Amino acid sequence: MADRPARPQPAAGFRSGAGETGAAQPEAALPEVEVRPSTRRRKTASARWEAGRIVVAVPARMSGTERDAMVAHLVGRVLARRPAAASGDRELQRRAEVLGRTYLDGVQPRSVRWVTNQGRRWGSCTSTTGDIRLSDRLRPVPGWVLDAVMVHELAHLVHSDHSEAFHALANRIPRQREAGIFLDGYALGLDTARAGQAPGAPPMPR
């Protein structure tokens, strides 16, 4: 049974590969934090992303104020390295608007939100309504990778297909190809982590 989630410190604003910083992260959008006491640990503790939440392993003997302080410190470090993972729908919307103005001649979505039901693709766009949905599997990725996926989906508001004109638009953002390579490797890692399950990691949109 998981220990009671610790209360993390507020994260810095959403940062991306383009160097933009959004507003301070509202507390409601912070990820779940699970604390796992370990009898094998004596002094050290660690934190990592796992299935969309932050898992903190601490020595079982550590408790009370000392443990809370350690958990808050480690969660803060994890969020500082990957603040995009803690962004909520509001921050996604703001970031998409910046990306649309920067790379796509002002293209703007009606809405952008995280979803949990996209197991075979990273994102989707309904061009008729302007709604973009991003798989929550993207929460742990670097900001520049998330930006590349968002620009890909934003480009579908102009071209609903995957024509040369579409790719010319989507590739305006730097490192689009690198993002595809990163996500191919990330997808392989997800499949490896789900050992014994049928492969189901989504491919990078092309």
Number of C-alpha atoms within 10 A of each C-alpha: 4 8 10 10 15 17 16 21 17 18 23 20 20 26 22 19 15 14 9 12 12 16 12 13 20 16 14 10 16 21 19 14 24 20 19 20 19 14 10 10 15 12 10 10 18 16 21 16 18 12 11 16 17 24 21 23 19 24 18 15 12 17 13 7 9 9 19 16 15 18 27 18 14 22 25 18 16 18 25 17 13 21 24 27 27 27 27 21 17 16 22 24 19 18 21 23 20 18 23 19 12 14 18 20 10 12 19 20 21 11 18 26 17 19 16 10 11 17 15 14 16 24 24 20 22 15 18 8 11 18 18 25 22 25 19 19 23 20 23 22 17 19 21 21 22 23 25 24 23 26 23 26 29 31 28 22 22 15 17 15 12 15 11 10 13 18 17 12 20 25 17 16 20 15 15 20 15 13 20 18 14 16 23 16 13 18 21 17 12 17 17 13 10 13 9 8 9 8 14 14 22 21 17 19 14 11
